[in-house]
Amino acid sequence: MKVKKKLMILAIIYLVLNMVIATQYAVTKIGYSYTIVHPSNASIRLIGSDNSSDGIRVLRIVGDNMTDIGVTLRLGNIYSTGMIKTFTAAFGIVNEELYSLNITHINVTSSNYTYMKIYLHGNRTADASNATVDPSSVLMWDNDTIVNASNTTAWTLATGNQSPSEMCYNISDRANNSIPTPWDESAHVRYCINNTDAVSSVSDYVWVQITITIPDSIQSTGTHTGTIWIYLESEAGS
């Protein structure tokens, strides 16, 4: 019996020593790089179109610093109860990735009621709330409610070409179907006022309409601020 116990102890010691010997440690490394650019020049870029009440584009740099690369939407300062204001092309979203992108849903975070409806649509000048005028329109946000579900595709941005100076309404022929997006020296963003319609899965851009509807009875006056979150997914791996 004692011999068996000794053999068992030796076997356990042998196993433990082998486990220790088998443990390996390694270190490896890999470099990385990325470039931060202005949002109008990014791989998923934002461009201006409509002007706000001050005559400068709704989409513009944050503050007055010409070197600031942050952008914001200035939707005007003169609103009152019962007022409705629509920016059919508050801004545009352009895909420059070398693969298509799906816009799934839009969310807005704010400490106030947003009183806001947000649409994706193809006709820059049409009111997207009227599907007869612009059948491409998709309602994405309706005053504190996400309308298009996160597991669905609202709009597909066709493959881009990594050229921030232009966008394309039909990527099957970029040479003849491209539209310039020049630089706006007042808003310090790229912009476009071309009225060629965007088409989901065919064009590499889409217009975003924002409608502000102030009810007759409101919770608070003063400045209303928030953040619009646009969710996209790629099919690059498919």
N, C-alpha and C positions, 0 to 999 in steps of 0.2 A: 504493500500500500504506500509506504514511504517513497519507494522508488517511483511509483506512478505519479505521486505528488511532485517529486523533484522534476520528473520529465515534463509534467504539465507546466510547472513554473518556468522551466527552460524554454518550452515552446512559446509561452506567453512573452518571455523576454526577447526571444528571437523575432516574434511577430512585431513587437513594439520597435525593436531596432530597425527592422526592415521598413516599417512605416516612416520612421524618422529619416532613414537614408533615402526613401523614395520621394520625400517632400522636396519640391523644387521651387525656386524663386527666380524670376526673370524681370528684366526691365527693357522696355522698348519705347520708341518715340516716333512721332510723325509731325511734320510741320503743317501749318494751315495758313490760309490767307483769305481775306475778303475785303471789299472796298465799300465804303460808305459814300453815297452820292446824294444829290438833291432828289426829292421824291418825284420830280418831273422827269428825271433821267434814270430812274430805277428799273429793275427788271419787271416789276409790276408797278407801273407809274401812274401818277395822277396829273391830269391836265385841266386847265380852266376853260371856260366858255362864257357863260352868262356873267353880266355885270351886276354888282350890288347897287344899293341906293346911292353910294358915293361915286359911282362911275368907274370903279375899279373892279376887277373880276372877283366873283364870289370866292373862288379858290385863290389864296395868296399866301405869302410868307407870314410867319408869326411875328407880330410887332413891326418895327420900322427898320430893323437891321438888315441891310441888303445882303449880308453874308450869312444870315440865318437860313439853315436848310430845313427848318420845320415849317409845315404849311397848316393852314386852318381854313374854315369856311366862315366868311362874314356874311351873314344872311340879312343884314340891315338892322337899323336901330329904331325905326318908327313903326311900331305895331300897337294896336289897341284892340279892345274887345270886338268880336264879330268880324274881324278882318281875315281875309284869305289871301295868301301870296304864294305864287308858284314860280319856281326856277326850273324850267324844263331841262336845262343842262347846267345844273349847279356845278358839276364837274364830270370828267370822263375818266374811265379806267382803261388803261392800255396794257396789253400783255406783250412783253419783249422776250419772254422765255422761249426756248426752242421746242416747246411742247404746249399743248392746249391746257387751259385752266378752267375749272368749273367754279362759278360763284354759287355757293349754296344758300347762305342766309346772311342777313344783316341785323345787327343788334345796336341799340343806342343806350349808353349809360349816362345818367344825368341826375342831379339832385333836385331837378324840377320836372314837371310834366313837359314832355317834348312838344306836344301839339303838332306833331310832324308826321307826314306820310312820305315814304321813300320808295321810289320805283326804279327799276332798271328798264331801259327801253332803247329802241334803235333810232327813232326820229328826233333829232336834236331840238326841233322847234315845236313839236306837237305836245299837247297835254296828255301825259300818259294815263291820267285817270279816265280818259275816254277811249275805250278799247276799239271803238269804231274808227276813230281818227288814227290811233296807233295800236294795231293789234299785237304788236310785239311786246307791249308793256307787261311787266310783272311787279305786282305790289309786294314789297319786301318788309316794310315796317309801317305799322299803323298805331300811332300814339301809344307807345309803351307796350306794344305787342309785336312779337316776331310773327310774320305772316307765312313766309316760305320756310318750310321745315328744314332743319339742318341735314337731314338724310336724303334730300332731293337736290336736283340741279335747277337753279333758276335761269342761268345764262352760261353759255360756254364761250370763252374767249379763245379764238383760234390761235394757232401757233404764231409767235412773234418772230422778229428778225434781229433783235438787239440793236436797233437803230432808233434812238430817242427823238430824232428829228422828224419822224414821220410815223403814220399809222396806216392801216390798209383795210379797205372795206370788203375786199374779196382776195384772200391770200393765194388763190389759184393763179393769179397774175399780178404779182406785186409791182412789176415794172409799169403797168398801166393803171393800177387801182390804188395807188398810194396817195395819201393826203399829208401835206406838211403840218408839223406842229412847232411853229416858231416860238421864240422867247418873248414874253411880255415884260418889258422893262419897268412897268408900273407895279404889277403884282408879283413879279419875279418868279413866274412859273411858265411852263410851256402851255400853249392854248391852241384851240381850233374852233373855227366858226363855219366850217364846211358843212353843208346840209345833206351830204350823202348818207343815207340810212345805214346803220349797222345791223347786221344779221347774226344771230347766235350761231356759233360753230363755223361761220364763214368769215366774219370780221374779227380783227384782233383787238377791238375796242367796244365799249358800251357807254351810253350816257346814263347819268344818275339824276333823276328828277327829285326835287325836294319841295313839298307843299306844306306851308305852315298855315294852320287853321286855328285862329284864336277864338275860343267860345265866348258867349255873352257873359258868362260868369267864370272868373278865373281865381286860382288859389293865391297867386302872388304876382306883383308887378316887378319891374327891375330886369336885370340882365339874366337871360337863360343860357346856360352853357352846358356842354356835354361832349361826349366822344362817340363817333360813329365807327362801329367795328364791322368790317367787311370780311367775310370768311370765304376762302378759296381752297380748292383742292386740285391736285394735278393727277393726270392719268399717264404720267411719264413712264411708269413701270409696266403698263398694260401692253 
